[in-house]
Amino acid sequence: MTIPSPEKDFDLAAVAAEMGMSERWVRQEIARHKPKHSRYGQKIRFTREQLDTFKAIFETNKVPTRKVTSGPRKKAS
């Protein structure tokens, strides 16, 4: 296994900037959808190919819209 060099990798801040989202959002997406990435201890890195794949998935599967409700409905008597 070859370890990509940091000069060719993107850290969390660079990925967030490229996606136009926050670092917290990127971490949440990694936890939810498990896009391919590398971890070096606590550091998360993406190669250009992994970042492009992540962006393509995000753009085709935009954040799903959910019906907004005010909570459970009360039964009408």
Gaussian input, Z-matrix of N, CA and C with variables (Angstrom, degrees):
# hf/3-21g

backbone

0 1
 N
 C     1     B1
 C     2     B2     1     A1
 N     3     B3     2     A2     1     D1
 C     4     B4     3     A3     2     D2
 C     5     B5     4     A4     3     D3
 N     6     B6     5     A5     4     D4
 C     7     B7     6     A6     5     D5
 C     8     B8     7     A7     6     D6
 N     9     B9     8     A8     7     D7
 C    10    B10     9     A9     8     D8
 C    11    B11    10    A10     9     D9
 N    12    B12    11    A11    10    D10
 C    13    B13    12    A12    11    D11
 C    14    B14    13    A13    12    D12
 N    15    B15    14    A14    13    D13
 C    16    B16    15    A15    14    D14
 C    17    B17    16    A16    15    D15
 N    18    B18    17    A17    16    D16
 C    19    B19    18    A18    17    D17
 C    20    B20    19    A19    18    D18
 N    21    B21    20    A20    19    D19
 C    22    B22    21    A21    20    D20
 C    23    B23    22    A22    21    D21
 N    24    B24    23    A23    22    D22
 C    25    B25    24    A24    23    D23
 C    26    B26    25    A25    24    D24
 N    27    B27    26    A26    25    D25
 C    28    B28    27    A27    26    D26
 C    29    B29    28    A28    27    D27
 N    30    B30    29    A29    28    D28
 C    31    B31    30    A30    29    D29
 C    32    B32    31    A31    30    D30
 N    33    B33    32    A32    31    D31
 C    34    B34    33    A33    32    D32
 C    35    B35    34    A34    33    D33
 N    36    B36    35    A35    34    D34
 C    37    B37    36    A36    35    D35
 C    38    B38    37    A37    36    D36
 N    39    B39    38    A38    37    D37
 C    40    B40    39    A39    38    D38
 C    41    B41    40    A40    39    D39
 N    42    B42    41    A41    40    D40
 C    43    B43    42    A42    41    D41
 C    44    B44    43    A43    42    D42
 N    45    B45    44    A44    43    D43
 C    46    B46    45    A45    44    D44
 C    47    B47    46    A46    45    D45
 N    48    B48    47    A47    46    D46
 C    49    B49    48    A48    47    D47
 C    50    B50    49    A49    48    D48
 N    51    B51    50    A50    49    D49
 C    52    B52    51    A51    50    D50
 C    53    B53    52    A52    51    D51
 N    54    B54    53    A53    52    D52
 C    55    B55    54    A54    53    D53
 C    56    B56    55    A55    54    D54
 N    57    B57    56    A56    55    D55
 C    58    B58    57    A57    56    D56
 C    59    B59    58    A58    57    D57
 N    60    B60    59    A59    58    D58
 C    61    B61    60    A60    59    D59
 C    62    B62    61    A61    60    D60
 N    63    B63    62    A62    61    D61
 C    64    B64    63    A63    62    D62
 C    65    B65    64    A64    63    D63
 N    66    B66    65    A65    64    D64
 C    67    B67    66    A66    65    D65
 C    68    B68    67    A67    66    D66
 N    69    B69    68    A68    67    D67
 C    70    B70    69    A69    68    D68
 C    71    B71    70    A70    69    D69
 N    72    B72    71    A71    70    D70
 C    73    B73    72    A72    71    D71
 C    74    B74    73    A73    72    D72
 N    75    B75    74    A74    73    D73
 C    76    B76    75    A75    74    D74
 C    77    B77    76    A76    75    D75
 N    78    B78    77    A77    76    D76
 C    79    B79    78    A78    77    D77
 C    80    B80    79    A79    78    D78
 N    81    B81    80    A80    79    D79
 C    82    B82    81    A81    80    D80
 C    83    B83    82    A82    81    D81
 N    84    B84    83    A83    82    D82
 C    85    B85    84    A84    83    D83
 C    86    B86    85    A85    84    D84
 N    87    B87    86    A86    85    D85
 C    88    B88    87    A87    86    D86
 C    89    B89    88    A88    87    D87
 N    90    B90    89    A89    88    D88
 C    91    B91    90    A90    89    D89
 C    92    B92    91    A91    90    D90
 N    93    B93    92    A92    91    D91
 C    94    B94    93    A93    92    D92
 C    95    B95    94    A94    93    D93
 N    96    B96    95    A95    94    D94
 C    97    B97    96    A96    95    D95
 C    98    B98    97    A97    96    D96
 N    99    B99    98    A98    97    D97
 C   100   B100    99    A99    98    D98
 C   101   B101   100   A100    99    D99
 N   102   B102   101   A101   100   D100
 C   103   B103   102   A102   101   D101
 C   104   B104   103   A103   102   D102
 N   105   B105   104   A104   103   D103
 C   106   B106   105   A105   104   D104
 C   107   B107   106   A106   105   D105
 N   108   B108   107   A107   106   D106
 C   109   B109   108   A108   107   D107
 C   110   B110   109   A109   108   D108
 N   111   B111   110   A110   109   D109
 C   112   B112   111   A111   110   D110
 C   113   B113   112   A112   111   D111
 N   114   B114   113   A113   112   D112
 C   115   B115   114   A114   113   D113
 C   116   B116   115   A115   114   D114
 N   117   B117   116   A116   115   D115
 C   118   B118   117   A117   116   D116
 C   119   B119   118   A118   117   D117
 N   120   B120   119   A119   118   D118
 C   121   B121   120   A120   119   D119
 C   122   B122   121   A121   120   D120
 N   123   B123   122   A122   121   D121
 C   124   B124   123   A123   122   D122
 C   125   B125   124   A124   123   D123
 N   126   B126   125   A125   124   D124
 C   127   B127   126   A126   125   D125
 C   128   B128   127   A127   126   D126
 N   129   B129   128   A128   127   D127
 C   130   B130   129   A129   128   D128
 C   131   B131   130   A130   129   D129
 N   132   B132   131   A131   130   D130
 C   133   B133   132   A132   131   D131
 C   134   B134   133   A133   132   D132
 N   135   B135   134   A134   133   D133
 C   136   B136   135   A135   134   D134
 C   137   B137   136   A136   135   D135
 N   138   B138   137   A137   136   D136
 C   139   B139   138   A138   137   D137
 C   140   B140   139   A139   138   D138
 N   141   B141   140   A140   139   D139
 C   142   B142   141   A141   140   D140
 C   143   B143   142   A142   141   D141
 N   144   B144   143   A143   142   D142
 C   145   B145   144   A144   143   D143
 C   146   B146   145   A145   144   D144
 N   147   B147   146   A146   145   D145
 C   148   B148   147   A147   146   D146
 C   149   B149   148   A148   147   D147
 N   150   B150   149   A149   148   D148
 C   151   B151   150   A150   149   D149
 C   152   B152   151   A151   150   D150
 N   153   B153   152   A152   151   D151
 C   154   B154   153   A153   152   D152
 C   155   B155   154   A154   153   D153
 N   156   B156   155   A155   154   D154
 C   157   B157   156   A156   155   D155
 C   158   B158   157   A157   156   D156
 N   159   B159   158   A158   157   D157
 C   160   B160   159   A159   158   D158
 C   161   B161   160   A160   159   D159
 N   162   B162   161   A161   160   D160
 C   163   B163   162   A162   161   D161
 C   164   B164   163   A163   162   D162
 N   165   B165   164   A164   163   D163
 C   166   B166   165   A165   164   D164
 C   167   B167   166   A166   165   D165
 N   168   B168   167   A167   166   D166
 C   169   B169   168   A168   167   D167
 C   170   B170   169   A169   168   D168
 N   171   B171   170   A170   169   D169
 C   172   B172   171   A171   170   D170
 C   173   B173   172   A172   171   D171
 N   174   B174   173   A173   172   D172
 C   175   B175   174   A174   173   D173
 C   176   B176   175   A175   174   D174
 N   177   B177   176   A176   175   D175
 C   178   B178   177   A177   176   D176
 C   179   B179   178   A178   177   D177
 N   180   B180   179   A179   178   D178
 C   181   B181   180   A180   179   D179
 C   182   B182   181   A181   180   D180
 N   183   B183   182   A182   181   D181
 C   184   B184   183   A183   182   D182
 C   185   B185   184   A184   183   D183
 N   186   B186   185   A185   184   D184
 C   187   B187   186   A186   185   D185
 C   188   B188   187   A187   186   D186
 N   189   B189   188   A188   187   D187
 C   190   B190   189   A189   188   D188
 C   191   B191   190   A190   189   D189
 N   192   B192   191   A191   190   D190
 C   193   B193   192   A192   191   D191
 C   194   B194   193   A193   192   D192
 N   195   B195   194   A194   193   D193
 C   196   B196   195   A195   194   D194
 C   197   B197   196   A196   195   D195
 N   198   B198   197   A197   196   D196
 C   199   B199   198   A198   197   D197
 C   200   B200   199   A199   198   D198
 N   201   B201   200   A200   199   D199
 C   202   B202   201   A201   200   D200
 C   203   B203   202   A202   201   D201
 N   204   B204   203   A203   202   D202
 C   205   B205   204   A204   203   D203
 C   206   B206   205   A205   204   D204
 N   207   B207   206   A206   205   D205
 C   208   B208   207   A207   206   D206
 C   209   B209   208   A208   207   D207
 N   210   B210   209   A209   208   D208
 C   211   B211   210   A210   209   D209
 C   212   B212   211   A211   210   D210
 N   213   B213   212   A212   211   D211
 C   214   B214   213   A213   212   D212
 C   215   B215   214   A214   213   D213
 N   216   B216   215   A215   214   D214
 C   217   B217   216   A216   215   D215
 C   218   B218   217   A217   216   D216
 N   219   B219   218   A218   217   D217
 C   220   B220   219   A219   218   D218
 C   221   B221   220   A220   219   D219
 N   222   B222   221   A221   220   D220
 C   223   B223   222   A222   221   D221
 C   224   B224   223   A223   222   D222
 N   225   B225   224   A224   223   D223
 C   226   B226   225   A225   224   D224
 C   227   B227   226   A226   225   D225
 N   228   B228   227   A227   226   D226
 C   229   B229   228   A228   227   D227
 C   230   B230   229   A229   228   D228

   B1=1.4486
   B2=1.5271
   B3=1.3036
   B4=1.4633
   B5=1.5138
   B6=1.3064
   B7=1.4601
   B8=1.5223
   B9=1.3355
   B10=1.4681
   B11=1.5211
   B12=1.2989
   B13=1.4604
   B14=1.5195
   B15=1.3361
   B16=1.4617
   B17=1.5260
   B18=1.3288
   B19=1.4572
   B20=1.5335
   B21=1.3386
   B22=1.4627
   B23=1.5187
   B24=1.3193
   B25=1.4556
   B26=1.5166
   B27=1.3162
   B28=1.4622
   B29=1.5210
   B30=1.3240
   B31=1.4574
   B32=1.5235
   B33=1.3054
   B34=1.4602
   B35=1.5224
   B36=1.3246
   B37=1.4649
   B38=1.5300
   B39=1.3305
   B40=1.4662
   B41=1.5256
   B42=1.3311
   B43=1.4717
   B44=1.5256
   B45=1.3234
   B46=1.4657
   B47=1.5230
   B48=1.3270
   B49=1.4619
   B50=1.5324
   B51=1.3167
   B52=1.4614
   B53=1.5280
   B54=1.3424
   B55=1.4648
   B56=1.5288
   B57=1.3360
   B58=1.4587
   B59=1.5158
   B60=1.3274
   B61=1.4568
   B62=1.5197
   B63=1.3157
   B64=1.4613
   B65=1.5266
   B66=1.3271
   B67=1.4681
   B68=1.5242
   B69=1.3155
   B70=1.4669
   B71=1.5273
   B72=1.3260
   B73=1.4595
   B74=1.5229
   B75=1.3347
   B76=1.4694
   B77=1.5229
   B78=1.3247
   B79=1.4729
   B80=1.5288
   B81=1.3264
   B82=1.4628
   B83=1.5254
   B84=1.3269
   B85=1.4646
   B86=1.5264
   B87=1.3148
   B88=1.4626
   B89=1.5220
   B90=1.3231
   B91=1.4608
   B92=1.5276
   B93=1.3335
   B94=1.4685
   B95=1.5184
   B96=1.3179
   B97=1.4639
   B98=1.5197
   B99=1.2998
   B100=1.4616
   B101=1.5303
   B102=1.3374
   B103=1.4692
   B104=1.5268
   B105=1.3185
   B106=1.4604
   B107=1.5186
   B108=1.3175
   B109=1.4549
   B110=1.5187
   B111=1.3024
   B112=1.4625
   B113=1.5139
   B114=1.3031
   B115=1.4609
   B116=1.5136
   B117=1.2972
   B118=1.4528
   B119=1.5237
   B120=1.3259
   B121=1.4545
   B122=1.5156
   B123=1.3115
   B124=1.4626
   B125=1.5226
   B126=1.3273
   B127=1.4620
   B128=1.5269
   B129=1.3195
   B130=1.4607
   B131=1.5142
   B132=1.3189
   B133=1.4648
   B134=1.5289
   B135=1.3274
   B136=1.4588
   B137=1.5205
   B138=1.3270
   B139=1.4593
   B140=1.5194
   B141=1.2998
   B142=1.4751
   B143=1.5270
   B144=1.3192
   B145=1.4625
   B146=1.5317
   B147=1.3289
   B148=1.4575
   B149=1.5234
   B150=1.3209
   B151=1.4605
   B152=1.5253
   B153=1.3245
   B154=1.4648
   B155=1.5267
   B156=1.3301
   B157=1.4655
   B158=1.5214
   B159=1.3319
   B160=1.4635
   B161=1.5244
   B162=1.3218
   B163=1.4585
   B164=1.5174
   B165=1.3347
   B166=1.4649
   B167=1.5262
   B168=1.3160
   B169=1.4617
   B170=1.5203
   B171=1.3211
   B172=1.4598
   B173=1.5233
   B174=1.3198
   B175=1.4586
   B176=1.5222
   B177=1.3293
   B178=1.4602
   B179=1.5155
   B180=1.3320
   B181=1.4687
   B182=1.5142
   B183=1.2837
   B184=1.4638
   B185=1.5221
   B186=1.2908
   B187=1.4490
   B188=1.5180
   B189=1.3334
   B190=1.4579
   B191=1.5268
   B192=1.3047
   B193=1.4609
   B194=1.5222
   B195=1.2952
   B196=1.4560
   B197=1.5218
   B198=1.2890
   B199=1.4414
   B200=1.5219
   B201=1.2949
   B202=1.4594
   B203=1.5137
   B204=1.3130
   B205=1.4574
   B206=1.5171
   B207=1.2928
   B208=1.4517
   B209=1.5195
   B210=1.3012
   B211=1.4639
   B212=1.5077
   B213=1.3044
   B214=1.4603
   B215=1.5199
   B216=1.2959
   B217=1.4671
   B218=1.5166
   B219=1.3067
   B220=1.4621
   B221=1.5194
   B222=1.2936
   B223=1.4571
   B224=1.5319
   B225=1.3140
   B226=1.4746
   B227=1.5232
   B228=1.3145
   B229=1.4772
   B230=1.4906
   A1=108.19
   A2=115.70
   A3=119.45
   A4=109.29
   A5=115.13
   A6=120.82
   A7=107.84
   A8=117.27
   A9=119.66
   A10=110.88
   A11=115.97
   A12=119.14
   A13=109.75
   A14=117.86
   A15=120.64
   A16=113.33
   A17=118.37
   A18=120.21
   A19=111.40
   A20=116.73
   A21=120.91
   A22=112.30
   A23=116.71
   A24=121.44
   A25=111.10
   A26=114.66
   A27=121.45
   A28=108.13
   A29=116.25
   A30=119.16
   A31=109.10
   A32=115.66
   A33=121.23
   A34=112.19
   A35=117.11
   A36=120.68
   A37=111.11
   A38=117.22
   A39=120.85
   A40=110.96
   A41=117.10
   A42=120.82
   A43=109.56
   A44=116.46
   A45=120.35
   A46=110.92
   A47=116.93
   A48=120.68
   A49=110.60
   A50=116.69
   A51=120.22
   A52=111.77
   A53=116.57
   A54=120.84
   A55=111.74
   A56=116.46
   A57=119.72
   A58=112.33
   A59=116.64
   A60=122.52
   A61=108.75
   A62=116.40
   A63=120.90
   A64=110.13
   A65=114.94
   A66=119.42
   A67=110.08
   A68=116.61
   A69=120.65
   A70=110.56
   A71=116.92
   A72=120.97
   A73=110.22
   A74=117.06
   A75=120.38
   A76=109.79
   A77=117.58
   A78=120.71
   A79=110.88
   A80=117.17
   A81=120.77
   A82=111.10
   A83=116.40
   A84=119.69
   A85=111.23
   A86=116.93
   A87=120.29
   A88=109.47
   A89=117.42
   A90=121.45
   A91=111.57
   A92=117.12
   A93=121.29
   A94=113.00
   A95=115.90
   A96=120.39
   A97=114.31
   A98=117.68
   A99=123.41
   A100=113.61
   A101=118.52
   A102=118.13
   A103=109.18
   A104=116.15
   A105=119.50
   A106=110.10
   A107=115.05
   A108=122.67
   A109=107.52
   A110=116.96
   A111=122.07
   A112=108.94
   A113=115.69
   A114=121.16
   A115=107.97
   A116=114.60
   A117=122.23
   A118=105.78
   A119=116.37
   A120=119.87
   A121=108.49
   A122=117.04
   A123=122.18
   A124=112.30
   A125=117.63
   A126=121.25
   A127=110.77
   A128=115.05
   A129=122.49
   A130=107.73
   A131=117.02
   A132=122.04
   A133=109.19
   A134=115.14
   A135=122.89
   A136=108.47
   A137=117.03
   A138=120.03
   A139=107.19
   A140=118.14
   A141=121.29
   A142=109.67
   A143=117.57
   A144=121.07
   A145=110.82
   A146=117.45
   A147=120.97
   A148=111.33
   A149=116.57
   A150=120.90
   A151=110.76
   A152=117.36
   A153=120.55
   A154=111.30
   A155=116.78
   A156=120.80
   A157=110.51
   A158=116.36
   A159=121.57
   A160=110.43
   A161=117.55
   A162=121.65
   A163=111.35
   A164=117.15
   A165=120.98
   A166=110.68
   A167=117.03
   A168=120.65
   A169=109.98
   A170=116.76
   A171=120.94
   A172=110.92
   A173=117.65
   A174=120.67
   A175=112.21
   A176=117.96
   A177=119.79
   A178=112.05
   A179=116.84
   A180=121.14
   A181=110.83
   A182=118.37
   A183=121.63
   A184=110.67
   A185=115.89
   A186=120.03
   A187=108.12
   A188=116.60
   A189=118.70
   A190=111.44
   A191=114.42
   A192=118.56
   A193=108.03
   A194=115.17
   A195=120.03
   A196=109.02
   A197=115.05
   A198=119.90
   A199=108.12
   A200=116.46
   A201=121.15
   A202=108.60
   A203=115.21
   A204=119.90
   A205=109.06
   A206=115.64
   A207=120.22
   A208=111.13
   A209=117.59
   A210=121.54
   A211=110.43
   A212=116.51
   A213=119.18
   A214=111.55
   A215=114.63
   A216=119.51
   A217=110.75
   A218=114.00
   A219=119.01
   A220=107.35
   A221=114.76
   A222=119.80
   A223=109.78
   A224=114.34
   A225=119.00
   A226=108.11
   A227=116.54
   A228=119.98
   A229=111.02
   D1=129.28
   D2=177.17
   D3=-95.99
   D4=138.74
   D5=178.68
   D6=-93.17
   D7=120.72
   D8=179.21
   D9=-61.97
   D10=146.81
   D11=179.51
   D12=-78.01
   D13=145.80
   D14=-178.54
   D15=-60.36
   D16=-25.68
   D17=179.98
   D18=-67.02
   D19=-27.56
   D20=-177.73
   D21=-98.80
   D22=-4.27
   D23=-179.35
   D24=-99.83
   D25=164.46
   D26=177.65
   D27=-115.95
   D28=129.03
   D29=176.48
   D30=-83.81
   D31=179.31
   D32=-175.74
   D33=-59.49
   D34=-41.47
   D35=-179.65
   D36=-64.31
   D37=-40.94
   D38=179.79
   D39=-67.64
   D40=-39.14
   D41=178.33
   D42=-64.70
   D43=-44.94
   D44=179.69
   D45=-60.84
   D46=-42.49
   D47=179.97
   D48=-65.10
   D49=-42.08
   D50=-179.09
   D51=-67.34
   D52=-34.04
   D53=179.79
   D54=-82.85
   D55=-15.45
   D56=-177.27
   D57=75.14
   D58=27.81
   D59=-178.37
   D60=-127.73
   D61=178.59
   D62=179.01
   D63=-87.58
   D64=162.61
   D65=176.40
   D66=-63.42
   D67=-35.73
   D68=178.56
   D69=-61.51
   D70=-42.34
   D71=178.72
   D72=-61.73
   D73=-43.35
   D74=179.99
   D75=-61.89
   D76=-43.28
   D77=178.08
   D78=-61.22
   D79=-40.98
   D80=179.38
   D81=-65.41
   D82=-40.64
   D83=178.28
   D84=-66.03
   D85=-37.00
   D86=176.45
   D87=-62.65
   D88=-42.50
   D89=179.56
   D90=-66.95
   D91=-39.16
   D92=-177.01
   D93=-78.15
   D94=-52.85
   D95=-168.47
   D96=-104.33
   D97=-8.81
   D98=176.53
   D99=52.06
   D100=52.55
   D101=175.27
   D102=-65.37
   D103=152.92
   D104=-179.65
   D105=-62.81
   D106=133.31
   D107=178.91
   D108=-161.56
   D109=173.94
   D110=177.72
   D111=-119.09
   D112=147.25
   D113=175.87
   D114=-121.81
   D115=132.28
   D116=174.29
   D117=-120.88
   D118=89.92
   D119=-171.80
   D120=68.97
   D121=-120.85
   D122=178.79
   D123=-89.28
   D124=-10.26
   D125=-174.68
   D126=-84.91
   D127=135.77
   D128=178.71
   D129=-107.09
   D130=131.22
   D131=-179.18
   D132=-132.11
   D133=146.17
   D134=175.45
   D135=-123.16
   D136=139.31
   D137=169.49
   D138=-81.92
   D139=169.30
   D140=178.97
   D141=-59.83
   D142=-42.18
   D143=-179.30
   D144=-63.77
   D145=-44.22
   D146=178.54
   D147=-64.10
   D148=-40.05
   D149=179.06
   D150=-65.23
   D151=-43.37
   D152=178.59
   D153=-62.08
   D154=-40.30
   D155=178.07
   D156=-64.90
   D157=-44.02
   D158=178.64
   D159=-60.39
   D160=-44.56
   D161=178.91
   D162=-63.40
   D163=-41.47
   D164=-179.39
   D165=-64.38
   D166=-41.46
   D167=178.20
   D168=-64.46
   D169=-43.91
   D170=-179.82
   D171=-62.80
   D172=-42.31
   D173=-176.63
   D174=-70.75
   D175=-32.10
   D176=179.45
   D177=-83.66
   D178=-26.58
   D179=-178.31
   D180=-115.76
   D181=45.61
   D182=-177.50
   D183=-33.55
   D184=160.89
   D185=-178.35
   D186=-54.78
   D187=123.58
   D188=-176.27
   D189=-63.70
   D190=138.80
   D191=178.47
   D192=-86.72
   D193=134.12
   D194=179.18
   D195=-113.08
   D196=149.04
   D197=176.94
   D198=-69.17
   D199=126.30
   D200=-179.14
   D201=-87.41
   D202=125.93
   D203=178.27
   D204=-124.77
   D205=162.90
   D206=178.72
   D207=-94.37
   D208=6.48
   D209=179.60
   D210=125.24
   D211=-175.19
   D212=-179.11
   D213=-65.61
   D214=143.74
   D215=178.86
   D216=-79.51
   D217=146.29
   D218=175.98
   D219=-85.82
   D220=143.18
   D221=178.96
   D222=-72.11
   D223=135.23
   D224=178.07
   D225=-77.48
   D226=133.66
   D227=-178.90
   D228=-89.60

